[in-house]
Amino acid sequence: MLIVVTALVGGIAMYYQQVYAYYETVQANGSDDVQMTLMVTGEPEAILYDNFEAIDGTSSPIRYRACFSTSMSHPMLTETYVPYEGAVPLVAPKWFGCFDAKEVGSAIEQGKALAFMGTENVVYGIDRVVAVMEDGRGFVWHQINHCGEKVFDGLPAPEGCPPEPRG
């Protein structure tokens, strides 16, 4: 009986830690919470947005998720900002209801949502990706980039990657 109770308590604690414990609500500043990289300069710039909600986690650089809405059209976005190839939205906790990774991923595959570079290497090896649906709903998440894939596996950084942080 003691083993069963210990396993149950351990399972509940592990579930709580994965789904709730390490997430925090991100406080919006209202001016540059959503940024995308300009084609012309290669630098991130704030876009027009409202209804911003975000969460982040202290335990991993890929726990960031955000939702917003924008009045910017797909044609305007594609002419102005750097597209992001290979965008794969990561699943958010169910309690963060505005972010549905399956819906966003499906919309990207069908061309109903476009993915853009938010900020490259927002943390070393991690890109901030922004996707915008045809109806103006937007989503942001962090995704491991090609530099991070190699370095996090213990391999040297590929050519063209920034120097690895030391320390």
PERAZI-V780100 format. One record per pair of residues at least 4 apart in sequence whose C-alpha atoms are under 6 Angstrom apart, sorted by the first residue. I is the first residue (numbers start at 0). J is the second residue. Records with the same first field share a line. If there is no record, write none. Layout:
I=J ; J
This chain:
6=10
15=19
16=20
18=92
21=56 ; 57
22=55 ; 56
23=54 ; 55
24=53 ; 54
25=53 ; 54
31=45
33=45
34=43 ; 44 ; 45 ; 46 ; 117
35=43 ; 44 ; 116 ; 117
36=41 ; 42 ; 43 ; 80 ; 81 ; 116 ; 117
37=41 ; 42 ; 79 ; 80
38=79 ; 80 ; 81
43=118
47=69
48=68 ; 69
49=67 ; 68
50=67 ; 68
51=66 ; 67
52=65 ; 66
53=64 ; 65
54=63 ; 64
55=62 ; 63
56=62
61=141
63=140 ; 141
64=139 ; 140
65=138 ; 139
66=137 ; 138
67=137
68=135 ; 136 ; 137
69=135
70=135
76=80
81=115 ; 116
82=114 ; 115 ; 116
83=114 ; 115 ; 116
88=100
89=100
90=100
100=104
101=105
106=111 ; 112
107=111 ; 112 ; 113
111=132 ; 133
112=131 ; 132
113=130 ; 131
114=129 ; 130
115=128 ; 129
116=128
117=127 ; 128 ; 129
118=126 ; 127
119=126
120=124 ; 125 ; 126
121=125 ; 126
124=143 ; 144 ; 146 ; 147
125=142 ; 143 ; 144
126=141 ; 142
127=140 ; 141
128=139 ; 140 ; 141
129=138 ; 139
130=137 ; 138
131=136 ; 137
132=136
143=147
146=156 ; 160
147=151
149=154
150=154 ; 155 ; 156
